[in-house]
Amino acid sequence: MNVSTEIKTRLLQGITSFNQLKHVHARLLRFDLLHDNYLLNMLLRSSFNFNGNTNYSQLLFTQIQEPNIYVWNTLIHGLVSHDHFQESIKCFYSMRQNGFLPNFFTFPFVLKACTRVLDLRLGVELHTIMVKVGYDLDAFVKTGLVCFYAKSGRLDDACKVFDEMPEKNPVSWTAIISGYIEASKFKEALDIFKTLLSMNLRPDSFTLVKILSACSQLGDLRTVEWLDKSITTLKINKNIFLGTALVDTYSKCGSMEKAHATFDQMLEKDAIYFTFVTDLPIRLDVAPKPSIFPPFNSNLILNPSHIALDFPLSIPSSTFLFRHNPSFFRSIRWDFLWHLNANQAQRFIQRIQKILQKLIQIIFIHLERFYSLIQKP
């Protein structure tokens, strides 16, 4: 067995540690195999599994003598997967400067990067290239375009691309629905969702969460109840994300009984409980009785993946909990803070900033009232 075959076998078996990765990399260097794009592409793909900051992966790429389109795609994919969107866009430009045309593996990942950084110019340029090279008929590529235009606020373009799709998948349906919701066209989003169901297509939980957010904005309790029955009829699993969305939507639409009943049916309740109790008082605009809150886990564990991070904490609810159940916040394990990635940490900080801004506003309102009172004769 020659060295090339031996390394290929090792890579196919899977690399389970960073030390193994460096060992294989060293063997490629020692036996002058930096021209073997097949082996290098496999190694590059594996490198993204052990390197959160992607520095080692990018170092490895610079050592490849003549990277082909597959190697470029692997680098762009890895950078996008690690939320390094600007770097992935720079790599795309470098790839183009080296004379490579993107293919149907390139477009979706670069479009995702454009969507996240709202690079409208590059996104439109990609669309032009797709049409020229004939990739605009690919369903995977089209879905990326729908997501890009919808997120960029160009709903008309998103609808045009969506209508041209011969086969629409759940991601494309969710993208166009999200576009309407972000444009505050909630009734139109509901109409599209009903069209989806009329075609006997099965929505996923992410689509349902989006539709429930539209119902929350409309305060349409009847539609929420219809959605809840449809979820049961279609035998869709009420996972923690969908369950939390249902509890949240019922409470926003004024049906605390339904919210409570939905909560009781859920198997996973830690994050739902956190969301439920921290947002409930602001919905009711009063301080509810302590008995309305369900019993909570005395060792509540929050996870970065829990949807509770995407729900606002409220000043009234926090005050109420401290007053009636001061052990609540002490019982929460905040270990998840050490495991947040950059985007999650930024969102969490933004939530805290909003709370502080709200608190400052409340303080100033009370100060103005107090000042007006003492000024009266």
Order of alpha helices (4+ residues) and beta strands (2+ residues): alpha-alpha-alpha-alpha-alpha-alpha-alpha-alpha-alpha-alpha-alpha-alpha-alpha-alpha-alpha-alpha-alpha-alpha-alpha-alpha
